[in-house]
């Protein structure tokens, strides 16, 4: 048997003669070579994917993730931090969440009282006020077709066909249902919902029920002059009815949705010193903490079985990886939060809380990290101030370019955020003459005098975002 070897850096040629083919000898020659090439690849391991997920998780999602890991790994125990870090404590805390702050408060373990659902509330009333008859069975059926807002979501004809009841019986059942609380429940549309509430209110303005019943479309579209002619009433009286209608609930069932109140646990705490220095601190309360089960590890490490040892080694490595990922997650959120606060410094120091334009790219370039990392760091994360709790995403706004020529003798461009413009639009509307409300063009002109140059279309868009009706619908007649 012939033998051969391949040199590490050499080249060999292997020649094989395969007999005759058509009178010709066919030679097959194959060359082998060994070369070094540098190739850069990124391997997205499972651990790397989970590290990315941990950064994106909010506190509740992170706690659920770690609890699942604890079920799979006997070396891990997960607890929840209960007390504020001494350095981070701020007392008293004024929050938009209106919670009571004390050292026993725990965001994750707070379980709000379960509100009764609209369906349960209606069932209780039916059992208490109606006799056990066929008509009550029809009321039960209709109740099952009430949506979360309190509206009936099935046509009476379809309900009659499904139950086999007569149309008049189904109408009687609906009448009984609409007599239950809350007022307006069982309505088939907004008009009927308002009429049911007006009917029960002894203090409703005169003509309110009739106008909503007969002239609802004209009333809603503020074609009030036609209504004044028809019913021989003044615009001031219709204005009074309009103000009253605003106090009614267009979604009577929403108060009984049966959902649990959600608590927001801030990830960062903002502290402003007397010298107007802003400190960004990591909130510890409610944060899940991973503990190492040392006793169990030592006990299992005494076994000589290779599989047991390998299992314990893998689980120990997983514990170390989780601890490292948690530390990195916390540091990244603080870094991103600090960069945001530095950019939005005036928001925390100025009583008007102005917001500057800010993009993910600006933060990513400042911290030398990828935009996706910034995005994950602000996803579902909140910071707490002495005047409320705010989502980190809310500090990122688009910018508008405007001229400062009204303020300075230059044509320098000033970047302002869309949020600031929206606040100015709201301020203009709030302080307008309600009998002669500002048109979108008038608001454009007012802002232009302040050095803010925006189009009428932009004003209309911002007004729509703010839920501000057009000038014709804001006009008052009292």
DAGI-V168386 format. One record per pair of residues at least 6 apart in sequence whose C-alpha atoms are under 8 Angstrom apart, sorted by the first residue. I is the first residue (numbers start at 1). J is the second residue. Records with the same first field share a line. If there is no record, write none. Layout:
BEGIN
I->J ; J
END
This chain:
BEGIN
6->12
8->34
9->33 ; 34
10->33 ; 34
11->31 ; 32 ; 33 ; 34
12->31 ; 32 ; 33
13->29 ; 30 ; 31 ; 32
14->29 ; 30 ; 31
15->27 ; 28 ; 29 ; 30
16->27 ; 28 ; 29
17->25 ; 26 ; 27 ; 28
18->25 ; 26 ; 27
19->25 ; 26
20->26
51->325
54->62 ; 325 ; 326 ; 329
55->329 ; 376 ; 377
56->376 ; 377 ; 378 ; 379 ; 380
57->376 ; 379 ; 380
58->379 ; 380 ; 381
59->265 ; 267 ; 286 ; 287 ; 288
60->108
62->288
63->287 ; 288
66->78 ; 288 ; 290
67->78
69->76
70->76 ; 77 ; 78
73->315
74->293 ; 296 ; 315
75->292 ; 293 ; 294 ; 296 ; 297 ; 315 ; 316 ; 319
76->290 ; 291 ; 292 ; 293 ; 319
77->290 ; 291 ; 292 ; 293
78->288 ; 289 ; 290 ; 291
79->288 ; 289 ; 290 ; 291
80->108 ; 285 ; 286 ; 287 ; 288 ; 289
81->284 ; 285 ; 286 ; 287 ; 288 ; 289
82->103 ; 104 ; 105 ; 106 ; 284 ; 285 ; 286
83->103 ; 104 ; 105 ; 106 ; 284 ; 285
84->103 ; 283 ; 284 ; 285
85->283 ; 284 ; 285
88->269 ; 281 ; 282 ; 283
90->271
92->101
93->101 ; 385 ; 386
94->385 ; 386 ; 387 ; 388
95->384 ; 385 ; 386 ; 387 ; 388 ; 389
96->387 ; 388 ; 389
97->263 ; 264 ; 388 ; 389
106->285 ; 286
107->263 ; 264 ; 265 ; 285 ; 286
108->263 ; 265 ; 286
110->263
112->260 ; 261
113->260
114->258 ; 259 ; 260
115->256 ; 257 ; 258 ; 259 ; 260
116->256 ; 257 ; 258
117->256 ; 257 ; 258 ; 259
118->148 ; 150 ; 253 ; 255 ; 256 ; 257 ; 258
119->143 ; 144 ; 146
121->256
122->143 ; 180 ; 181
123->140 ; 143
125->180
126->136 ; 140
130->136
135->169 ; 172 ; 173
136->173
138->163 ; 170 ; 173
139->173 ; 174 ; 176 ; 177
142->152 ; 154 ; 159 ; 173 ; 174 ; 177
143->177 ; 186
145->152 ; 153 ; 154
146->152 ; 153 ; 186
147->153 ; 253
148->253 ; 254 ; 256 ; 257
149->251 ; 252 ; 253 ; 254
150->184 ; 185 ; 186 ; 187 ; 251 ; 252 ; 253 ; 254
151->185 ; 186 ; 187 ; 188 ; 189 ; 253
152->185 ; 186 ; 187 ; 188
153->188
156->167 ; 170 ; 171
157->167
159->170
160->166 ; 167 ; 170
174->186
177->185 ; 186
178->184 ; 185 ; 186 ; 187 ; 196
182->252 ; 253
183->196 ; 197 ; 200 ; 252
184->192 ; 193 ; 194 ; 195 ; 196 ; 197 ; 252
185->193 ; 252 ; 253
186->193
187->193 ; 196
190->250
191->212 ; 213 ; 216
193->250
194->212 ; 245 ; 248 ; 249 ; 250
195->209 ; 212 ; 213
197->248
198->204 ; 208 ; 209
199->209
204->244
205->240 ; 241 ; 244
208->241
211->219 ; 227
212->219
215->227
218->224 ; 226 ; 227
219->227
221->473
222->473
224->235 ; 238
225->235
227->233
228->234 ; 235 ; 238
235->477 ; 478
236->477 ; 478
239->476 ; 477 ; 478
240->478
264->382
265->285 ; 286 ; 382
266->283 ; 381 ; 382 ; 383 ; 384 ; 389
267->282 ; 283 ; 284 ; 381 ; 382 ; 383 ; 384
268->280 ; 281 ; 282 ; 283 ; 334 ; 337 ; 382 ; 383 ; 384
269->280 ; 281 ; 282 ; 283 ; 383 ; 384 ; 385
270->278 ; 279 ; 280 ; 281 ; 383 ; 384 ; 385 ; 386
271->278 ; 279 ; 280 ; 281 ; 385 ; 386
272->278 ; 279 ; 348
273->279
276->349
278->345
280->334 ; 337 ; 338 ; 341
281->334
282->330 ; 334
290->323
292->319
297->312
300->308 ; 309 ; 312
301->308 ; 309 ; 312
303->309
332->377
333->377 ; 378
335->367
336->363 ; 367 ; 374 ; 377 ; 378
337->392
339->363 ; 366 ; 367
340->363 ; 395
343->356 ; 358
344->355 ; 356 ; 395
346->353 ; 354 ; 355
347->353 ; 354 ; 355
354->420
355->395 ; 417 ; 419 ; 420
356->395 ; 397 ; 399 ; 415 ; 416 ; 417 ; 420
357->396 ; 397 ; 398 ; 399 ; 415 ; 416 ; 417 ; 418
358->395 ; 396 ; 397 ; 398 ; 399 ; 417
359->396 ; 397 ; 398
360->371 ; 374 ; 375 ; 396
361->371
363->371 ; 374
364->370 ; 371 ; 373 ; 374
378->391 ; 392 ; 393
379->392 ; 393
380->391 ; 392
381->391 ; 392 ; 393
382->389 ; 390 ; 391 ; 392
383->389 ; 390 ; 391 ; 392
384->390
397->417 ; 418 ; 419
398->417 ; 418
399->415 ; 416 ; 417 ; 418
400->415 ; 416 ; 417 ; 418
401->413 ; 414 ; 415 ; 416 ; 453
402->413 ; 414 ; 415 ; 416 ; 451 ; 452 ; 453 ; 454
403->411 ; 412 ; 413 ; 414 ; 451 ; 452 ; 453
404->410 ; 411 ; 412 ; 413 ; 414 ; 451 ; 452
405->411 ; 412 ; 451
406->449 ; 450 ; 451
407->450 ; 451
422->462 ; 463 ; 466
424->447
425->443 ; 459 ; 462 ; 463
426->463 ; 466
428->443
429->437 ; 438
432->438
434->474 ; 475 ; 476
435->475 ; 476 ; 477
436->475
437->471 ; 472 ; 474 ; 475
438->471
439->470 ; 471
440->456 ; 459 ; 460 ; 471
441->456
443->459
444->453 ; 454 ; 455 ; 456 ; 459
447->453 ; 454
448->454
463->469
END
